[in-house]
């Protein structure tokens, strides 16, 4: 008996001579939000299709909610899975309500919950009576999210879900994701918007050319990447010249605009460096410690992969 909502073991998927997925191992636990990142062609969508049962692996084994997702016997399992694809297409002559009712019937879900779903994704009563053809990109994306949430899925795949959403709606979307995760839903989230994923996912999986090249929390990835930490100091006039002579070895100094200086050092050295500056350096008006971003770590892992 497995404790995982989804389990991918040594999976490879080939299309002729091309390997879209190569030897991937991946587990998704109940109530876990996992972000999968990678450029176009990295294997993210191919891996989702395999876990949805839309394609079958050339090699390896996949278990989703206790069964083989590609098996005909797993139809009841599919009703417990939600999917928001990257490119959403709805019938333009149908209204929002008609669209969601249609997908509810396909999934065998109750239509009585559809009004609550519209409210959850932020589609107003007036909007759901309009034809989809006049929906904005953001409205279509919210309708697609409502479709993915039909039936209260235990496993939710979201492929570029915030495309077309303004910053306020993106915050609302991630609030929905957090609530679902807290209720025990397992979420796999694919996105090119790496910056907005920070603080939203329990784990980040980095894909490149069909392979998984990194997997872990942001703290774990930072430890693996060993990228420098940046310490930004706002100093009074003349303070930069005083600081330059007292930084010592192991830290790179860069002058920025507005009397700000940036020091780059190893993560393990940052506390000692801050103490030395505070005790022996010039007066400090402000201090900011900037950890390596997910964008920077992603680029690092791809460079390392290319070098290997």
Residue pairs with C-beta under 8 A, 6 or more apart in sequence:
2 63
2 66
3 29
3 30
4 27
4 28
4 29
4 30
4 63
5 28
5 29
5 30
5 32
5 64
5 65
5 154
5 155
5 186
6 26
6 27
6 28
6 51
6 62
6 63
6 64
6 65
6 155
6 186
6 188
7 26
7 27
7 28
7 61
7 62
7 63
7 64
8 24
8 25
8 26
8 27
8 47
8 50
8 51
8 60
8 61
8 62
9 25
9 60
9 61
9 62
10 23
10 24
10 25
10 59
10 60
10 61
11 21
11 23
11 24
11 25
11 47
11 50
11 57
11 59
11 60
11 61
11 62
12 19
12 21
12 22
12 23
12 24
12 57
12 58
12 59
12 60
13 19
13 20
13 21
13 46
13 50
13 55
13 57
13 58
13 210
14 20
14 58
19 210
20 43
20 46
20 210
21 43
21 46
21 47
21 50
21 57
21 210
22 43
22 209
22 210
22 211
23 59
23 60
23 211
24 43
24 47
24 60
24 210
24 211
24 212
25 212
26 47
26 205
26 212
26 215
28 34
28 155
28 186
28 188
29 186
30 154
30 184
30 186
31 181
31 182
31 183
31 184
31 185
31 186
32 181
32 186
32 187
32 202
32 203
33 177
33 178
33 181
33 187
33 189
33 200
33 201
33 202
33 203
34 187
34 188
34 189
34 201
34 202
34 203
34 204
34 205
35 189
35 190
35 191
35 197
35 200
35 201
35 203
35 204
35 205
36 44
36 47
36 188
36 189
36 190
36 204
36 205
36 207
37 44
37 190
37 191
37 192
37 194
37 197
37 204
37 205
37 206
37 207
37 294
37 298
38 44
38 206
38 207
38 208
39 192
39 208
41 209
42 207
42 208
42 209
42 210
43 207
43 209
43 210
43 211
44 159
44 190
44 207
45 86
45 159
45 190
46 55
46 210
47 207
48 83
48 157
48 159
48 188
48 190
49 55
50 56
50 57
50 62
50 69
51 62
51 64
51 69
51 157
51 188
52 69
52 78
52 81
52 83
52 157
53 64
53 68
53 69
53 70
53 71
53 74
53 78
55 70
56 70
62 68
62 69
62 70
64 74
64 77
64 81
64 155
65 77
65 80
65 81
65 154
65 155
66 77
67 73
67 74
67 77
68 74
69 77
69 78
69 81
79 107
79 108
79 109
79 151
80 151
80 153
80 154
80 155
81 153
81 154
81 155
81 156
81 157
82 148
82 149
82 150
82 151
82 153
82 155
82 156
82 157
83 148
83 156
83 157
83 159
84 144
84 145
84 147
84 148
84 156
84 157
84 158
84 159
84 161
85 144
85 159
86 159
86 160
86 163
86 190
88 140
88 141
88 143
88 144
90 99
90 132
90 140
90 143
90 144
91 99
91 132
92 131
92 132
92 133
93 131
93 132
93 133
94 102
94 131
94 132
95 128
95 129
95 130
95 131
95 132
96 118
96 123
96 127
96 128
96 129
96 130
96 132
96 135
96 139
96 143
97 114
97 118
97 128
97 129
99 132
99 143
99 147
100 111
100 114
100 117
100 118
100 128
100 143
100 146
100 147
100 150
101 111
101 114
103 147
103 150
104 110
104 111
104 114
104 150
104 151
105 111
107 150
107 151
108 151
109 150
109 151
110 151
113 150
114 146
117 146
117 149
117 150
118 124
118 125
118 128
118 146
120 146
120 149
120 176
121 142
121 143
121 145
121 146
121 149
121 176
122 142
122 169
122 172
123 139
123 142
123 143
123 146
127 135
127 139
132 140
132 143
135 143
136 164
137 163
137 164
138 164
138 165
138 166
138 169
140 164
141 161
141 162
141 163
141 164
141 165
142 165
142 169
145 158
145 161
145 173
145 176
148 156
148 157
148 158
149 156
149 180
153 185
154 184
154 185
154 186
155 185
155 186
155 187
155 188
156 180
156 185
156 186
156 187
156 188
157 188
157 190
158 177
158 187
158 188
158 189
158 190
159 190
160 190
160 191
160 192
161 173
161 189
161 191
162 169
162 170
162 173
162 191
162 193
162 196
165 173
170 196
174 196
174 200
177 187
177 189
177 200
178 200
180 187
181 187
181 202
189 197
189 200
189 201
191 197
194 293
194 294
194 295
194 298
195 293
195 294
195 295
197 204
197 294
198 218
198 293
198 294
202 217
203 215
203 216
203 217
204 214
204 215
204 216
204 217
204 218
204 221
204 294
205 212
205 214
205 215
206 212
206 213
206 214
206 215
206 221
206 297
206 298
206 301
206 302
207 213
208 301
208 302
208 305
209 305
211 305
213 301
213 302
213 304
213 305
214 221
214 224
214 297
214 301
216 224
218 294
221 294
221 297
221 301
222 267
222 291
222 292
222 297
223 267
225 292
225 296
225 297
225 300
225 301
226 266
226 267
227 292
227 296
227 297
227 300
228 252
228 264
228 265
228 266
228 267
228 292
229 264
229 265
229 266
229 267
229 270
229 289
229 290
229 291
229 292
230 262
230 263
230 264
230 289
230 290
231 262
231 263
231 264
231 265
231 270
231 273
231 274
231 287
231 288
231 289
231 290
232 256
232 260
232 261
232 262
232 263
232 287
232 288
232 289
232 290
233 243
233 260
233 261
233 262
233 263
233 277
233 284
233 286
233 287
234 258
234 259
234 260
234 284
234 285
234 286
234 287
235 243
235 259
235 260
235 261
235 282
235 283
235 284
235 285
236 259
236 282
236 283
236 285
237 259
238 282
239 259
239 281
239 282
239 283
239 284
240 255
240 259
240 261
242 281
242 282
243 253
243 261
243 277
243 281
243 282
244 253
246 276
246 277
246 280
246 281
247 253
247 263
247 273
247 277
248 276
250 265
250 266
250 269
250 273
251 263
251 264
251 265
251 269
251 273
252 263
252 264
252 265
253 261
253 262
253 263
254 261
254 262
254 263
254 264
255 261
255 262
256 262
259 285
263 273
265 273
267 291
270 289
274 287
274 289
277 284
278 284
292 300
